Amino acid sequence: MVTVNLGMLHYVLDHVYGALLHRTKISPPFFSRGWGGTKLELLEKMIKQLFPEIEGQNWPPTLVQPVWKTVWESQSATLREGIFRTPCDEQLLGALPPESHMARVAFLSPKYTPPHKMACVVHLAGTGDHSFERRLRLGGPLLKENIATMVLESPFYGKRRPLLQRGSKLLCVSDLLLLGRATIEEARSLLHWLDCEAGFGKMGICGLSMGGVHAAMVGALHPTPIATLPFLSPHSAVVAFCEGVLKHATAWEALRDDLAVQEATMTLEEVRERMRNVLSLTDVTRFPIPKNPNAVIFVAATDDGYIPKHSVLQLEKAWPGSEVRWVRGGHVSSFLLHNGAFRRAIVDGLDRLQWKESPL
């Protein structure tokens, strides 16, 4: 009788999927055009500005006013899509590709429940998630729990993808930081809209993989308690691009050649060290502890080829009071098979919040 180690199978599946997707000639690698020059220096400075010395200094964000159209409505729910100009400041706007200047959201909500008796969760995109559909499928069954779903299309993705970019393969390292910084600004403005304009009684932020890193950052920076729900997420992009499967999808030689123009020739290991230093800016453990860490639930996979266990445990250690839930599987299989666990985390995270006082 042959004993199969399921955990190893899940881990191998991640690597086989990664090899097919990232190591063949089917698609280009990440960062094939190098570091991004002066844009990278600008982004490094701007990300450091996310940490205000004075509590609440960066709040409130710019209030966005999406222009809505109804996609469909049923007896119990409505799906609308909205567009709004990204709230990023002029400096950030100048660095963003023109295709990313207008943001798009999908908004799925119960029809007859007043907003102050409802919750809404903003869902951020994982790597390669160019459409609304997957996240709407995740949020759809939560309508019966009176939980609305707002899905943000990331800069550089979907209809916001730059003309020269193929798929999800960002052209420069600066694009990764720019995508993150703009996503944080847009998500914060949407949460502000949900609170002040729409009047929701509770709010949350979630995301899968890269989207979970951004969700953790947004939750950390939010001035009031919200449910923060990172799924299959590392504590930093360093883990994804320097340790996990994506290290095989990175254009290390192009990055080395780009540096050689400015500096002496470097070894590939020195280039990787430079990448670690740059991406350390995305380390969630450097962010403040969220206002209600009990409403932070991480869902992680036991045999994830993209996200090692130590990375998840660093998040739990940095945010005392948060909870880690483990699902059996790898990154790809958990993404496909464990939506139930993600939904349960959303419901439980929101349950740990107090309702906002209802309007008179």
Salt bridges, closest charged atoms under 4 A:
GLU55 OE2 - LYS291 NZ 3.16
GLU73 OE1 - LYS111 NZ 2.99
GLU81 OE1 - ARG104 NH1 3.60
ASP129 OD2 - ARG134 NE 3.52
ASP129 OD2 - ARG135 NE 3.09
GLU153 OE2 - ARG104 NH2 2.94
GLU185 OE2 - ARG181 NH1 2.21
GLU186 OE2 - ARG160 NH2 2.74
ASP195 OD1 - LYS356 NZ 2.65
GLU243 OE1 - HIS310 NE2 3.00
GLU269 OE2 - ARG276 NH1 3.27
GLU273 OE1 - ARG276 NH1 2.96
ASP304 OD2 - HIS331 ND1 2.77
GLU323 OE2 - ARG325 NE 2.85
GLU323 OE1 - ARG352 NH2 2.81
ASP348 OD2 - ARG325 NH2 2.83
ASP348 OD1 - ARG344 NH1 3.28
